[in-house]
Amino acid sequence: MDSLLYITDSKLFPIQLKLYQIIYNNMQLEIAAAEGNIASNLLPESLKAASVMFATIPILLVYPWLQRYFISGIMIGAIKG
């Protein structure tokens, strides 16, 4: 996975990639636990839901303040000359 990335410094990864890595690592732990017959208390669906909320909430909090710029951009593009 890391060989396909242009950004090699993990501190500069976008939030989507960090969340993907968390989910991917959790899936790998579940596979290892299933193969080794180890009882696992990991909650994959809860982790996925939490990562979606973690990525969505900042957008929902910032959008109301930036909404006027989106609307003005749409209106400028809709005016015919």
N, CA, C and O atoms as a GROMACS GRO file, in nm:
protein
  324
    1MET      N    1   0.082  -0.119   0.000
    1MET     CA    2   0.000   0.000   0.000
    1MET      C    3   0.086   0.125   0.000
    1MET      O    4   0.055   0.221  -0.070
    2ASP      N    5   0.193   0.127   0.076
    2ASP     CA    6   0.275   0.247   0.086
    2ASP      C    7   0.353   0.276  -0.041
    2ASP      O    8   0.394   0.390  -0.062
    3SER      N    9   0.376   0.176  -0.125
    3SER     CA   10   0.454   0.198  -0.245
    3SER      C   11   0.377   0.278  -0.350
    3SER      O   12   0.438   0.333  -0.442
    4LEU      N   13   0.246   0.287  -0.338
    4LEU     CA   14   0.165   0.359  -0.435
    4LEU      C   15   0.140   0.504  -0.397
    4LEU      O   16   0.073   0.577  -0.471
    5LEU      N   17   0.190   0.547  -0.284
    5LEU     CA   18   0.162   0.681  -0.236
    5LEU      C   19   0.268   0.780  -0.279
    5LEU      O   20   0.386   0.746  -0.286
    6TYR      N   21   0.227   0.901  -0.309
    6TYR     CA   22   0.322   1.006  -0.340
    6TYR      C   23   0.374   1.070  -0.212
    6TYR      O   24   0.488   1.117  -0.209
    7ILE      N   25   0.294   1.072  -0.109
    7ILE     CA   26   0.335   1.127   0.019
    7ILE      C   27   0.388   1.012   0.104
    7ILE      O   28   0.315   0.919   0.136
    8THR      N   29   0.514   1.019   0.139
    8THR     CA   30   0.574   0.909   0.215
    8THR      C   31   0.580   0.938   0.364
    8THR      O   32   0.598   0.845   0.444
    9ASP      N   33   0.566   1.063   0.404
    9ASP     CA   34   0.568   1.098   0.546
    9ASP      C   35   0.429   1.076   0.605
    9ASP      O   36   0.333   1.140   0.562
   10SER      N   37   0.418   0.987   0.702
   10SER     CA   38   0.287   0.954   0.758
   10SER      C   39   0.222   1.072   0.831
   10SER      O   40   0.101   1.072   0.851
   11LYS      N   41   0.299   1.172   0.870
   11LYS     CA   42   0.242   1.289   0.935
   11LYS      C   43   0.165   1.377   0.837
   11LYS      O   44   0.083   1.460   0.877
   12LEU      N   45   0.191   1.360   0.708
   12LEU     CA   46   0.126   1.442   0.606
   12LEU      C   47   0.010   1.372   0.537
   12LEU      O   48  -0.051   1.430   0.447
   13PHE      N   49  -0.022   1.251   0.578
   13PHE     CA   50  -0.133   1.177   0.517
   13PHE      C   51  -0.265   1.248   0.543
   13PHE      O   52  -0.284   1.304   0.652
   14PRO      N   53  -0.357   1.249   0.446
   14PRO     CA   54  -0.490   1.306   0.470
   14PRO      C   55  -0.571   1.218   0.564
   14PRO      O   56  -0.537   1.101   0.586
   15ILE      N   57  -0.676   1.274   0.620
   15ILE     CA   58  -0.754   1.203   0.721
   15ILE      C   59  -0.818   1.076   0.664
   15ILE      O   60  -0.832   0.976   0.736
   16GLN      N   61  -0.856   1.078   0.537
   16GLN     CA   62  -0.917   0.960   0.477
   16GLN      C   63  -0.820   0.842   0.476
   16GLN      O   64  -0.860   0.729   0.501
   17LEU      N   65  -0.695   0.868   0.447
   17LEU     CA   66  -0.596   0.761   0.443
   17LEU      C   67  -0.566   0.709   0.583
   17LEU      O   68  -0.547   0.589   0.602
   18LYS      N   69  -0.561   0.798   0.680
   18LYS     CA   70  -0.538   0.753   0.819
   18LYS      C   71  -0.654   0.666   0.867
   18LYS      O   72  -0.632   0.564   0.933
   19LEU      N   73  -0.777   0.706   0.836
   19LEU     CA   74  -0.892   0.625   0.875
   19LEU      C   75  -0.892   0.491   0.803
   19LEU      O   76  -0.926   0.388   0.862
   20TYR      N   77  -0.853   0.490   0.676
   20TYR     CA   78  -0.844   0.365   0.602
   20TYR      C   79  -0.741   0.273   0.667
   20TYR      O   80  -0.764   0.152   0.680
   21GLN      N   81  -0.628   0.328   0.709
   21GLN     CA   82  -0.525   0.246   0.773
   21GLN      C   83  -0.575   0.187   0.904
   21GLN      O   84  -0.544   0.072   0.936
   22ILE      N   85  -0.652   0.263   0.980
   22ILE     CA   86  -0.707   0.212   1.106
   22ILE      C   87  -0.801   0.096   1.078
   22ILE      O   88  -0.793  -0.008   1.144
   23ILE      N   89  -0.890   0.113   0.982
   23ILE     CA   90  -0.986   0.007   0.949
   23ILE      C   91  -0.914  -0.115   0.892
   23ILE      O   92  -0.946  -0.229   0.927
   24TYR      N   93  -0.815  -0.092   0.806
   24TYR     CA   94  -0.739  -0.202   0.746
   24TYR      C   95  -0.664  -0.281   0.853
   24TYR      O   96  -0.663  -0.404   0.852
   25ASN      N   97  -0.600  -0.210   0.945
   25ASN     CA   98  -0.528  -0.277   1.053
   25ASN      C   99  -0.622  -0.357   1.141
   25ASN      O  100  -0.588  -0.466   1.187
   26ASN      N  101  -0.741  -0.304   1.165
   26ASN     CA  102  -0.840  -0.375   1.246
   26ASN      C  103  -0.885  -0.503   1.175
   26ASN      O  104  -0.903  -0.606   1.239
   27MET      N  105  -0.903  -0.495   1.043
   27MET     CA  106  -0.942  -0.613   0.968
   27MET      C  107  -0.832  -0.719   0.972
   27MET      O  108  -0.860  -0.838   0.983
   28GLN      N  109  -0.707  -0.675   0.963
   28GLN     CA  110  -0.596  -0.770   0.970
   28GLN      C  111  -0.590  -0.837   1.107
   28GLN      O  112  -0.560  -0.956   1.116
   29LEU      N  113  -0.618  -0.762   1.213
   29LEU     CA  114  -0.621  -0.821   1.348
   29LEU      C  115  -0.734  -0.922   1.360
   29LEU      O  116  -0.717  -1.027   1.424
   30GLU      N  117  -0.848  -0.892   1.299
   30GLU     CA  118  -0.960  -0.987   1.304
   30GLU      C  119  -0.927  -1.116   1.229
   30GLU      O  120  -0.961  -1.225   1.274
   31ILE      N  121  -0.861  -1.102   1.115
   31ILE     CA  122  -0.823  -1.221   1.038
   31ILE      C  123  -0.724  -1.306   1.117
   31ILE      O  124  -0.736  -1.428   1.122
   32ALA      N  125  -0.627  -1.240   1.178
   32ALA     CA  126  -0.529  -1.312   1.258
   32ALA      C  127  -0.595  -1.379   1.378
   32ALA      O  128  -0.559  -1.491   1.415
   33ALA      N  129  -0.691  -1.310   1.439
   33ALA     CA  130  -0.760  -1.368   1.554
   33ALA      C  131  -0.846  -1.487   1.512
   33ALA      O  132  -0.856  -1.585   1.585
   34ALA      N  133  -0.907  -1.478   1.394
   34ALA     CA  134  -0.992  -1.588   1.346
   34ALA      C  135  -0.907  -1.710   1.310
   34ALA      O  136  -0.948  -1.824   1.334
   35GLU      N  137  -0.791  -1.687   1.252
   35GLU     CA  138  -0.704  -1.798   1.214
   35GLU      C  139  -0.641  -1.865   1.336
   35GLU      O  140  -0.618  -1.986   1.336
   36GLY      N  141  -0.614  -1.786   1.438
   36GLY     CA  142  -0.551  -1.840   1.557
   36GLY      C  143  -0.649  -1.883   1.663
   36GLY      O  144  -0.608  -1.920   1.773
   37ASN      N  145  -0.778  -1.879   1.633
   37ASN     CA  146  -0.883  -1.913   1.728
   37ASN      C  147  -0.871  -1.833   1.857
   37ASN      O  148  -0.893  -1.886   1.966
   38ILE      N  149  -0.836  -1.708   1.844
   38ILE     CA  150  -0.825  -1.619   1.959
   38ILE      C  151  -0.955  -1.541   1.970
   38ILE      O  152  -1.005  -1.489   1.870
   39ALA      N  153  -1.008  -1.532   2.089
   39ALA     CA  154  -1.132  -1.455   2.109
   39ALA      C  155  -1.101  -1.307   2.086
   39ALA      O  156  -1.006  -1.253   2.143
   40SER      N  157  -1.182  -1.245   2.003
   40SER     CA  158  -1.159  -1.105   1.969
   40SER      C  159  -1.280  -1.022   2.011
   40SER      O  160  -1.394  -1.059   1.981
   41ASN      N  161  -1.256  -0.913   2.079
   41ASN     CA  162  -1.363  -0.822   2.120
   41ASN      C  163  -1.365  -0.697   2.033
   41ASN      O  164  -1.420  -0.595   2.073
   42LEU      N  165  -1.306  -0.706   1.914
   42LEU     CA  166  -1.304  -0.591   1.824
   42LEU      C  167  -1.440  -0.573   1.760
   42LEU      O  168  -1.508  -0.670   1.727
   43LEU      N  169  -1.479  -0.450   1.742
   43LEU     CA  170  -1.608  -0.419   1.682
   43LEU      C  171  -1.586  -0.351   1.547
   43LEU      O  172  -1.574  -0.228   1.542
   44PRO      N  173  -1.579  -0.426   1.439
   44PRO     CA  174  -1.546  -0.364   1.310
   44PRO      C  175  -1.651  -0.265   1.262
   44PRO      O  176  -1.615  -0.160   1.208
   45GLU      N  177  -1.778  -0.295   1.278
   45GLU     CA  178  -1.881  -0.203   1.231
   45GLU      C  179  -1.882  -0.075   1.313
   45GLU      O  180  -1.904   0.034   1.259
   46SER      N  181  -1.858  -0.085   1.441
   46SER     CA  182  -1.851   0.034   1.526
   46SER      C  183  -1.732   0.120   1.488
   46SER      O  184  -1.741   0.243   1.486
   47LEU      N  185  -1.620   0.057   1.457
   47LEU     CA  186  -1.502   0.130   1.416
   47LEU      C  187  -1.525   0.201   1.283
   47LEU      O  188  -1.483   0.316   1.266
   48LYS      N  189  -1.591   0.135   1.189
   48LYS     CA  190  -1.622   0.198   1.061
   48LYS      C  191  -1.717   0.316   1.080
   48LYS      O  192  -1.698   0.422   1.020
   49ALA      N  193  -1.818   0.297   1.163
   49ALA     CA  194  -1.913   0.406   1.188
   49ALA      C  195  -1.845   0.524   1.256
   49ALA      O  196  -1.873   0.640   1.223
   50ALA      N  197  -1.757   0.496   1.350
   50ALA     CA  198  -1.685   0.604   1.418
   50ALA      C  199  -1.594   0.679   1.321
   50ALA      O  200  -1.581   0.801   1.330
   51SER      N  201  -1.530   0.607   1.230
   51SER     CA  202  -1.442   0.674   1.135
   51SER      C  203  -1.521   0.761   1.037
   51SER      O  204  -1.475   0.868   0.998
   52VAL      N  205  -1.639   0.716   0.998
   52VAL     CA  206  -1.724   0.798   0.911
   52VAL      C  207  -1.767   0.924   0.983
   52VAL      O  208  -1.764   1.033   0.926
   53MET      N  209  -1.806   0.911   1.107
   53MET     CA  210  -1.846   1.029   1.185
   53MET      C  211  -1.728   1.123   1.206
   53MET      O  212  -1.743   1.245   1.201
   54PHE      N  213  -1.610   1.066   1.232
   54PHE     CA  214  -1.490   1.147   1.254
   54PHE      C  215  -1.455   1.228   1.129
   54PHE      O  216  -1.403   1.340   1.140
   55ALA      N  217  -1.482   1.174   1.012
   55ALA     CA  218  -1.453   1.245   0.888
   55ALA      C  219  -1.565   1.342   0.851
   55ALA      O  220  -1.539   1.442   0.784
   56THR      N  221  -1.689   1.314   0.892
   56THR     CA  222  -1.804   1.393   0.849
   56THR      C  223  -1.833   1.512   0.939
   56THR      O  224  -1.871   1.619   0.889
   57ILE      N  225  -1.816   1.498   1.067
   57ILE     CA  226  -1.854   1.605   1.162
   57ILE      C  227  -1.779   1.736   1.135
   57ILE      O  228  -1.843   1.842   1.138
   58PRO      N  229  -1.648   1.736   1.109
   58PRO     CA  230  -1.584   1.866   1.078
   58PRO      C  231  -1.643   1.935   0.956
   58PRO      O  232  -1.655   2.057   0.953
   59ILE      N  233  -1.680   1.857   0.855
   59ILE     CA  234  -1.742   1.916   0.736
   59ILE      C  235  -1.876   1.979   0.773
   59ILE      O  236  -1.908   2.090   0.729
   60LEU      N  237  -1.955   1.908   0.853
   60LEU     CA  238  -2.086   1.961   0.893
   60LEU      C  239  -2.073   2.085   0.981
   60LEU      O  240  -2.162   2.170   0.979
   61LEU      N  241  -1.966   2.095   1.057
   61LEU     CA  242  -1.948   2.212   1.142
   61LEU      C  243  -1.899   2.334   1.064
   61LEU      O  244  -1.933   2.447   1.100
   62VAL      N  245  -1.822   2.314   0.960
   62VAL     CA  246  -1.765   2.426   0.885
   62VAL      C  247  -1.858   2.473   0.774
   62VAL      O  248  -1.857   2.591   0.739
   63TYR      N  249  -1.937   2.385   0.717
   63TYR     CA  250  -2.020   2.418   0.601
   63TYR      C  251  -2.113   2.539   0.622
   63TYR      O  252  -2.123   2.621   0.531
   64PRO      N  253  -2.180   2.554   0.736
   64PRO     CA  254  -2.270   2.670   0.749
   64PRO      C  255  -2.200   2.804   0.732
   64PRO      O  256  -2.260   2.899   0.682
   65TRP      N  257  -2.074   2.814   0.771
   65TRP     CA  258  -2.001   2.940   0.756
   65TRP      C  259  -1.951   2.960   0.613
   65TRP      O  260  -1.929   3.074   0.572
   66LEU      N  261  -1.934   2.854   0.539
   66LEU     CA  262  -1.886   2.864   0.401
   66LEU      C  263  -1.998   2.854   0.298
   66LEU      O  264  -1.973   2.863   0.178
   67GLN      N  265  -2.120   2.836   0.344
   67GLN     CA  266  -2.232   2.814   0.254
   67GLN      C  267  -2.254   2.932   0.161
   67GLN      O  268  -2.287   2.912   0.044
   68ARG      N  269  -2.237   3.054   0.208
   68ARG     CA  270  -2.261   3.172   0.124
   68ARG      C  271  -2.166   3.175   0.003
   68ARG      O  272  -2.204   3.224  -0.103
   69TYR      N  273  -2.043   3.124   0.020
   69TYR     CA  274  -1.950   3.121  -0.092
   69TYR      C  275  -1.990   3.017  -0.195
   69TYR      O  276  -1.974   3.039  -0.315
   70PHE      N  277  -2.043   2.903  -0.149
   70PHE     CA  278  -2.091   2.801  -0.241
   70PHE      C  279  -2.210   2.854  -0.321
   70PHE      O  280  -2.219   2.836  -0.442
   71ILE      N  281  -2.302   2.920  -0.251
   71ILE     CA  282  -2.421   2.973  -0.317
   71ILE      C  283  -2.385   3.083  -0.416
   71ILE      O  284  -2.438   3.086  -0.527
   72SER      N  285  -2.294   3.173  -0.378
   72SER     CA  286  -2.256   3.280  -0.471
   72SER      C  287  -2.184   3.223  -0.593
   72SER      O  288  -2.202   3.275  -0.703
   73GLY      N  289  -2.105   3.118  -0.577
   73GLY     CA  290  -2.038   3.054  -0.690
   73GLY      C  291  -2.137   2.989  -0.783
   73GLY      O  292  -2.120   2.993  -0.905
   74ILE      N  293  -2.240   2.929  -0.727
   74ILE     CA  294  -2.344   2.866  -0.809
   74ILE      C  295  -2.421   2.972  -0.886
   74ILE      O  296  -2.452   2.954  -1.003
   75MET      N  297  -2.453   3.082  -0.821
   75MET     CA  298  -2.530   3.189  -0.885
   75MET      C  299  -2.448   3.256  -0.996
   75MET      O  300  -2.504   3.293  -1.099
   76ILE      N  301  -2.320   3.273  -0.976
   76ILE     CA  302  -2.237   3.335  -1.080
   76ILE      C  303  -2.231   3.243  -1.203
   76ILE      O  304  -2.233   3.290  -1.316
   77GLY      N  305  -2.224   3.114  -1.180
   77GLY     CA  306  -2.221   3.020  -1.291
   77GLY      C  307  -2.354   3.006  -1.362
   77GLY      O  308  -2.359   2.961  -1.476
   78ALA      N  309  -2.463   3.044  -1.296
   78ALA     CA  310  -2.596   3.029  -1.354
   78ALA      C  311  -2.639   3.150  -1.438
   78ALA      O  312  -2.733   3.142  -1.516
   79ILE      N  313  -2.570   3.262  -1.420
   79ILE     CA  314  -2.608   3.384  -1.494
   79ILE      C  315  -2.560   3.373  -1.637
   79ILE      O  316  -2.443   3.345  -1.664
   80LYS      N  317  -2.653   3.395  -1.729
   80LYS     CA  318  -2.619   3.390  -1.871
   80LYS      C  319  -2.600   3.533  -1.922
   80LYS      O  320  -2.672   3.625  -1.885
   81GLY      N  321  -2.502   3.547  -2.005
   81GLY     CA  322  -2.471   3.681  -2.054
   81GLY      C  323  -2.511   3.706  -2.193
   81GLY      O  324  -2.490   3.816  -2.244
   0.00000   0.00000   0.00000
